[in-house]
Amino acid sequence: MYWRVRKFTPEMIVKAYGIYAVCAVSVIFNVFLISKAAPSKGLTAQQKADFTVFARQVTQHLTDSNFLTYETSMTALVFNKKAELAGSAVKFLSAEDVVPGNVTQMRALARQYKDKKSVACISIDELQVGDPDPAHNMWVPCDVSGRLVQHSAEGVLGPQFFRFQYYLAMVGAQNDPTMTWPSVVEFKDRSNEGPPPQAAQPQP
């Protein structure tokens, strides 16, 4: 007995196994594309809306010299459990005397504003929230500009133009990583640069 050797032609091989080869190549190609595709780094519409509301709130607190609301604003910025400022932002703004370094200083300033019957009026002209920046730890950049007028017993100061740049991030409690909230982790005063380009559209 002997085994009969069967001859296979290229045409026969293609007919018998061609479909499997095509499928294998297709699967490998798709896996390659998926592995190389960069995940989306942009914010959702809801996230952008939430950061916009937060940035507007922070700006109002930072520029607040109203004797009726000053302590509330500073507490939200610095002394609250879920403080709106964190990292280098709170250190920089404290060093620049934009926010008080401690509760005693805050209360002393509040008494000064009360004695002067100080009131601040702010208008936000433009607020832009960008997508997470890979060069800044995937923090969210925000550019906000507007004008501030201060009224007191000493007279009226302003309107003064301001332009702030924030980097926003979700921070959390050390003892509970599941508890997170938005915070300004980096701050820059860009008022001397003037308004943003006119092509940019203001956010509500």
C-alpha positions in Angstrom: 0.0 0.0 0.0 1.2 3.5 -0.7 -0.1 7.0 -0.3 -1.1 8.7 -3.4 0.5 12.1 -3.6 -2.0 14.6 -4.8 -0.8 17.6 -6.7 -2.3 21.0 -5.7 -2.3 23.9 -8.1 -2.4 27.6 -6.9 -5.9 27.9 -8.2 -7.1 25.0 -6.1 -5.4 26.5 -3.0 -7.1 29.9 -3.6 -10.5 28.3 -4.0 -10.1 26.2 -0.9 -8.4 28.5 1.5 -8.7 32.0 0.0 -11.7 33.1 2.1 -9.9 32.2 5.3 -6.8 34.2 4.3 -8.9 37.2 3.5 -10.7 37.0 6.9 -7.5 36.7 8.7 -5.9 39.7 7.0 -9.1 41.7 7.7 -9.1 40.9 11.4 -5.4 41.7 11.8 -5.8 45.0 9.9 -8.8 46.1 12.1 -7.0 45.1 15.3 -4.0 47.3 14.2 -6.3 50.2 13.4 -8.0 50.0 16.8 -4.7 49.7 18.7 -3.4 52.8 16.9 -6.5 54.9 17.2 -6.1 57.6 19.8 -8.9 57.8 22.4 -11.0 60.9 22.4 -9.5 63.6 24.6 -12.2 66.2 24.3 -14.8 67.2 26.8 -18.5 66.3 26.5 -21.0 69.0 26.1 -22.1 68.5 29.7 -18.6 68.6 31.0 -17.9 71.8 29.1 -21.1 73.4 30.4 -20.2 72.4 34.0 -16.7 73.8 33.8 -18.1 77.0 32.3 -20.5 77.5 35.2 -17.6 76.7 37.6 -15.2 79.2 36.0 -17.9 81.9 36.1 -18.5 81.3 39.8 -14.7 81.4 40.6 -14.3 84.7 38.7 -17.1 86.2 40.7 -15.6 85.1 43.9 -12.1 86.3 43.0 -13.3 89.8 42.2 -15.7 90.1 45.1 -15.2 93.0 47.5 -18.8 93.3 48.5 -19.0 93.7 52.3 -22.1 91.5 52.4 -20.6 88.5 50.5 -16.8 88.8 50.8 -16.4 86.2 53.5 -18.7 83.7 51.7 -16.7 84.1 48.5 -13.3 83.7 50.2 -14.5 80.7 52.1 -15.6 79.0 48.9 -12.3 79.8 47.2 -9.9 78.8 50.0 -11.3 77.7 53.3 -14.1 75.4 52.2 -13.7 71.6 52.4 -14.2 71.6 48.6 -12.1 74.7 47.9 -12.3 76.2 44.5 -8.5 76.9 44.5 -5.9 74.2 44.8 -2.2 73.6 44.1 -0.1 76.5 42.8 -3.2 78.7 42.2 -4.0 79.2 45.9 -0.3 79.7 46.7 0.1 82.3 44.0 -3.1 84.2 44.8 -2.3 84.2 48.5 1.2 85.6 47.8 -0.4 88.3 45.6 -2.9 89.2 48.4 -5.8 88.4 46.0 -7.2 85.9 48.6 -6.4 86.0 52.3 -3.8 83.7 53.7 -5.9 82.7 56.7 -9.3 83.2 58.3 -8.1 86.1 60.5 -6.9 88.1 57.5 -10.2 87.4 55.8 -12.3 88.7 58.7 -10.1 91.8 59.0 -10.6 92.6 55.3 -14.3 92.0 55.6 -14.5 94.6 58.4 -12.6 97.1 56.2 -15.1 96.5 53.3 -18.0 96.9 55.8 -16.6 100.2 57.1 -16.3 101.5 53.5 -19.6 100.0 52.5 -17.7 98.5 49.5 -19.7 96.9 46.7 -18.3 95.2 43.5 -20.0 95.0 40.2 -18.6 92.5 37.7 -19.5 91.8 34.0 -18.0 88.8 32.3 -17.6 89.6 28.6 -16.0 86.3 27.4 -15.5 82.9 28.8 -13.8 80.1 26.8 -13.3 76.5 28.0 -10.9 74.4 26.0 -10.2 70.7 25.8 -7.7 69.0 28.2 -4.2 70.1 27.5 -1.6 67.2 27.3 1.2 69.7 28.1 -0.5 70.5 31.4 -1.4 67.1 32.9 -4.6 67.0 30.9 -5.9 69.9 32.8 -8.7 72.0 31.2 -7.7 75.5 30.1 -10.1 78.3 30.6 -9.8 82.0 29.5 -12.2 84.5 31.1 -12.3 88.3 30.7 -14.5 91.1 31.7 -14.7 94.4 33.7 -15.0 95.2 37.3 -16.4 98.4 39.0 -16.0 99.0 42.7 -18.2 101.4 44.7 -17.4 102.5 48.2 -17.7 105.5 50.5 -14.4 106.7 49.0 -15.9 106.8 45.5 -16.0 104.7 42.3 -13.0 102.7 41.0 -13.2 101.4 37.5 -14.3 100.0 35.2 -11.1 97.9 35.3 -10.5 95.3 32.6 -9.4 91.8 33.7 -8.4 88.6 31.9 -7.6 85.5 33.8 -6.4 82.1 32.6 -7.3 79.0 34.7 -6.3 75.4 34.5 -9.1 73.4 35.9 -9.0 69.8 37.2 -11.1 67.4 39.2 -9.4 67.0 42.6 -10.3 64.7 45.5 -10.1 64.2 49.2 -7.1 62.2 50.4 -9.1 60.0 52.7 -11.8 59.4 50.0 -10.6 59.2 46.4 -14.2 58.8 45.2 -15.1 62.3 46.4 -14.1 64.7 43.7 -14.9 68.3 42.7 -13.6 70.9 40.2 -10.8 73.2 41.2 -8.5 75.8 39.8 -5.0 74.2 40.0 -3.1 76.9 38.1 -3.8 80.6 37.7 -2.4 83.3 35.5 -3.3 87.0 35.3 -3.3 88.0 31.6 -5.0 91.4 32.0 -2.0 93.3 30.6 -2.3 91.3 27.3 -5.7 92.8 26.5 -8.9 91.1 25.4 -8.9 87.8 23.6 -9.1 87.8 19.8 -12.4 89.2 18.5 -13.0 86.0 16.5 -13.6 84.0 19.7 -17.3 83.8 20.7 -18.4 84.5 24.3 -19.9 81.6 26.2 -23.2 82.0 28.1 
